[in-house]
């Protein structure tokens, strides 16, 4: 019996730690039929416009003023579209003693964990030529661009995508918002014509959508997306240093 006590205590501790990740906060806001219809009209137009602009932005030379302008334009499109669709909510998570609080620490940890999973996947992907080239193509913008500007545009787009995809689009997705918002997110990413970005959009889209479902708002996915993006920009380029070195003369 004494041997079971540590196991029972471990299970209890794990259950408490994982509770914010799986326990859904009761919904406190509902859209009227009019707001729901407006969301659908706005998100349909903005999804096409934003995806088109995204594709154009990643066809411009790394480090060029046009790249930064278009990338910030994509972020602006997502934000304006999200806000124009109707009310958005930050959401809450369960804390100690069932208190509700704004999600901060758990999304931070989720962003770090997501980066760890993608870093492990990148170790495999760099051995697959098509993915090695695709990831190197994206990282060229970080390698040859201005560090502060690249970080700023990446964080701006990460937050903006959550405002639109997990905010407005999720709310306009009907009975299966997790699957629908993730599918549209993946379709929008295909405008980049980069298989690595498209593949990444599916698991990350599901993670962000689950955070939206559990918390009822966009703060958790925004934090996770920002942390994940910052870590990817910091630690992924050295992993593909050889590929990036090959691309510098071609881009210059």
N, C-alpha and C positions, 0 to 999 in steps of 0.2 A: 504493500500500500504506500509506503514512504517513497518508493521509486516513482510512483505515479504523480506525486505532488509537484515535482519540478516540471513535468510535462504538462500538467494541468495549468500551472502558473504561466508556462510559456505560451500555451494556447490562449489563455486569457489576455496576456500582453499583446500577442499578435492580433487578436480580435479588436482590442482597443485601438491599436495603431492603424489597422486597416479600415476601421469604421468610417472615417471621413471619405475614404475612397469608394465606398459602395453604398452608403446610407443616403438615400435621396431626401433632400429637403422638401417639405410640403410646398406645393405651388401656391403663391400668394397673389399672382396677377394673371389676368385672363384678357385676351384681345376680343374686342367686339367684332362682329362680322365685317363691319366697315373697315376697321383697322387691318384685319386679316386680308381682305381683298386688296387694300392698298399695298400691304407688304408684298404680296405676290406680284403685283404690277411692277413695283419699283425694283424688287430683287431680280426679276426676269431681265429687265433692261440693263441694270447695273452689272449683272453677271457677265453678259455678253461684252459690254463696253470694257469692263475691267480686265477680262481675259484677253481681249484683243490688244489692249495697251500693254499688258504683261508680256505677250509674245513679242511685241515691237521693242520693248525695253531690253530684252535679252538678246536682241539682234544687233545692238549698237556696240561700238568699241569699248572695252573695259577702260575705266578711268576718264571717259569723255564727259564733258558737261551734259551732253544729250542723254547719256545713260542715267546720270543722277537726276536730271529733270524728269525724265520719263518714269523712273522708279518712284520718285516722290509723287508723281502724277497718279500712278497706280494706287499708292497708299491713300491719296486724297479721294480717289474714286470710290474705294471701299468704304472709307469713313463717311463721306457725304451720302452715299447710297444707304448705308446702315442707319444713319441718323434720320434720313428722310423717310424711311420706311415706317417709322413709328417708335414708341417708347422702347428703350433697352434697359436692362437691369444688370447690376453687378453680381448679384447672387450671394449666397451664404453657405456655410458648412457647419456641421455639428462639431462642437468642441467639448471640453470637459463638462460633465454633469448636464449634458444635452443642451448646453447653451449654443445659440446660433451666433456665428461671427463671420466676418469677411474672410474669404480664403486667401492665405498668404504663404504660410510655411509649407503646407502640403503641395501646392502648385510649384513652389520653388524646388522641392525635393523631386517632384515628378519631372520637371525640366531636366534636372541633373541625371535622373535615371534614364530618361529618353535619350539623352546624349550618349550615355554609356552604351546603350543598346545599339545606337547608330554607329558609334565608333567601332564596336565589335563587328558590325555588319560591313563597315568600310574596309576593315582588314581583309575581308573575303572579297569585296567588290573590286578592290584594286588588282586582283588576280584574274578578273573577268574583263577582257579588253573593251567590250562595248560600255560597261559601267565605269571602267577606269577613265575612258575618254569623256564620258558624260559628266562624271563628277569633276574631272579636271577642267572641263569647259566652264562649269559654274564657278569653281574656285578661282578661275583666272580673274574674275572681277574683284575678288579679295586680294589676290596676289599682286595685281598690277594697278589697283586703284588706291585711293587715299584711305588709309585705315579708319580714321574717324568718320569720313563720309560714308564708307561702306557699312560700318557698324550702325551709323545713324539711319541709313536707308533700310537696312535689314530689320532693325528694331521697329522702325515706323511701319514697315509692311507687315511684320508679324502681328503687331497690335491691331493694325487696320484690318487684316484678314479676319481676326476674331470678331471685330465689331460687325463685319458684314456676314461672314459665313456662319459663325456660331451665335451671332446676335440676330440680325434681320432675317437671313435665309433660314436658319434653324426654326425661328418662330413662324416662318411662312411655309414650312415643309409638310404640314399635315400630320397624319397619324404615325409616320415613321421618320421622325426628324433626324435621328442619328444616321441612319443609312442614306437618307435623301441628301442631307447636307454634305456628307462625306463624298457621295457620288458626284455631286455638282462641284465640290472642291477639286476632286481628281480631274474632272472634265475641264475645268478652268485651267488647271496646271498643264494639260496637254498642249495648250497654246505655246508653251515654251519649247516644244518639240525635244525635250530632254528627258530620256527614260529614267534617269536617276531621280529627277525632281518628281516625276509622275509616280514612281514607286514609293517615294518618301511620303507623298501626299496622302496615301491610303491609310497606313498605320497612324500617322500623326493626326489625320482628320478624324479617325475613329477615337483617338485619345481625347482630342479637344472636344469632340461632340459628347463623349461620355461625361467629361467634366461639366459641360453645359447642362446636361441632363440631370446630374447629381446636385449641382449647386443652384440651378435655376438662373444663371447669369453668365456674364462673359469675363469676369475678373480672373477666375481660375485659369481658363485657357489662355488669356492674354499673358499672364505671368509665366506660365509654362512655356508658351511659344517664344517669349522674349529670352528666357534663360537658355532654352535649347538653341536658339539662333546664335546667341552670343558665344556659347561654348563651341558650336560647330565652326564658326568663323575663326575662333582662336586656335583650335587644336586640329582641325581637319587639314588645312593647307600643308603643314609639315609632313603629314602622312602621304601626301601626293606630290612631294617636292620634285621628284623626277619628272613626272608628267608636266608639272607647271614650268619646269626649266625648259622642256622641249617646246612649249607653246610660246615662250617669251619672244624669240626672234620672229615667229610667224605673226604675232600680234603687233610687234614693233615696226 
